[in-house]
Amino acid sequence: MITIDVFSDPICPWCFIGKKRLDEALAARPDIPVTVRWRAFQLNPDMPRAGMDRQAYLSAKFGGADRAGEVYGHIRRVGSQVGIDFQFERIPRTPSTLKAHRLIRYSHRPEVDTANALVPALFQAYFLDGKDIGTDTVLLDIAENVGINRDAVAAYLATDEDESEVQAEDVYARRLGIGGVPCFIIEGKYALSGAQEPEAFLPILDMALQEQSGVTAASTD
């Protein structure tokens, strides 16, 4: 089993694109068994818990609507190439993603095991539907739609469980030298930074499988 750790943020459009390209790469290697683990990285670790007005955020980040329009216009064009119809104009608020990351961590629990359905659902809710994924109500709806028990998630989100772990993972990513996302780490040693084309993954996946098969063969000699 090949492990891919993906450091990402649910409000990162390049992470959404990167997820699509990773999916394409894995579809091109259907015989390689892969486990994907979604790891926390917050684009805005100092974001207020309630988030902030989208236009105020864009002005602070890009210095104005014109520059933001240029940046997101490019992202929209790239997104269309992988089947994403970004609806940036539908987004009224930029949220804190702390709770979304906690929910992703919850979804990785063995008894829940829905992370690979939850993560794209978070991307869709934010980038296509304009939902505020920093709010409990929206997160509960998303969780329920991918098959997670709503009451259990409500009880979980009402606590601060896993909050320190999410924040520690974000710090860990930065200590690894990850300054932007997505960042894909394959088998704990091969890193791909950015929304790479599917072809960029293939030689690394092949090499990781070869190495793993070699170790397995050696251990049975």
Residue pairs with C-beta under 8 A, 6 or more apart in sequence:
1 33
1 34
1 35
2 32
2 33
2 34
2 35
2 186
2 187
2 205
2 208
2 209
2 212
3 34
3 35
3 37
3 186
3 187
3 188
4 22
4 34
4 35
4 36
4 37
4 184
4 185
4 186
5 37
5 39
5 184
5 185
5 188
6 15
6 18
6 19
6 22
6 36
6 37
6 38
6 39
6 182
6 183
6 184
6 185
7 39
7 40
7 41
7 173
7 178
7 181
7 182
7 183
7 184
7 185
8 15
8 18
8 19
8 38
8 39
8 41
8 119
8 181
8 182
8 183
9 15
9 40
9 41
9 42
9 43
9 97
9 101
9 181
10 97
10 100
10 101
10 104
10 119
10 122
10 123
10 126
10 133
11 43
11 44
11 94
11 95
11 97
11 126
11 133
12 43
12 181
12 182
13 72
13 75
13 79
13 86
13 127
14 75
14 181
14 182
14 194
14 195
15 123
15 181
15 182
15 195
16 79
16 84
16 120
16 123
16 127
17 75
17 78
17 79
17 82
17 84
17 195
18 181
18 182
18 184
18 194
18 195
18 196
19 119
19 120
19 123
19 182
20 82
20 83
20 84
21 82
21 195
21 196
21 197
21 198
21 201
22 36
22 184
22 198
22 201
24 82
24 198
25 198
25 199
25 200
25 201
25 202
25 205
26 32
26 34
26 201
26 205
28 198
28 202
29 202
29 205
29 206
32 205
32 206
32 209
34 205
36 115
36 116
37 108
37 115
38 104
38 108
38 115
38 119
39 169
39 173
40 101
40 104
40 105
40 166
40 167
40 169
40 170
40 173
41 169
41 170
41 173
41 178
41 181
41 183
42 96
42 97
42 98
42 101
42 170
43 97
43 181
44 94
44 96
44 97
45 167
45 170
47 94
47 95
47 96
47 97
48 96
49 96
49 98
49 134
50 96
50 134
51 93
51 94
51 95
51 96
51 132
51 134
52 93
52 94
53 92
53 93
53 94
54 91
54 92
54 93
54 94
55 65
57 94
58 64
58 65
58 68
59 65
59 68
61 68
62 68
62 71
72 86
72 88
75 86
76 86
76 88
78 195
79 85
79 86
84 127
84 128
85 128
86 127
86 128
87 127
87 128
87 129
87 130
88 127
90 128
90 129
90 130
91 126
91 127
91 130
92 130
92 132
93 132
93 134
95 126
95 132
95 133
95 134
95 135
96 134
97 133
97 134
98 134
98 163
98 166
98 167
99 134
99 136
99 139
99 157
100 122
100 133
100 134
100 139
101 166
101 169
102 156
102 157
102 161
102 162
102 163
102 166
103 118
103 122
103 139
103 142
103 143
103 153
103 156
103 157
104 115
104 118
104 119
104 122
105 162
105 165
105 166
106 112
106 148
106 153
106 156
106 162
107 113
107 114
107 115
107 118
107 143
107 146
107 148
108 115
112 148
114 146
114 147
114 148
117 146
117 147
118 142
118 143
118 146
118 148
121 142
121 145
121 146
122 133
122 142
125 131
125 133
125 138
125 142
126 133
131 138
131 142
132 138
133 139
133 142
136 154
136 157
136 158
139 153
139 157
140 150
140 153
140 154
140 157
143 150
143 153
144 150
144 153
173 183
178 193
180 193
180 194
182 193
182 194
182 195
183 191
183 192
183 193
183 194
184 191
184 192
184 193
184 196
184 201
185 191
186 192
186 201
186 204
186 205
186 208
187 208
187 211
187 212
190 204
190 207
190 208
192 200
192 201
192 204
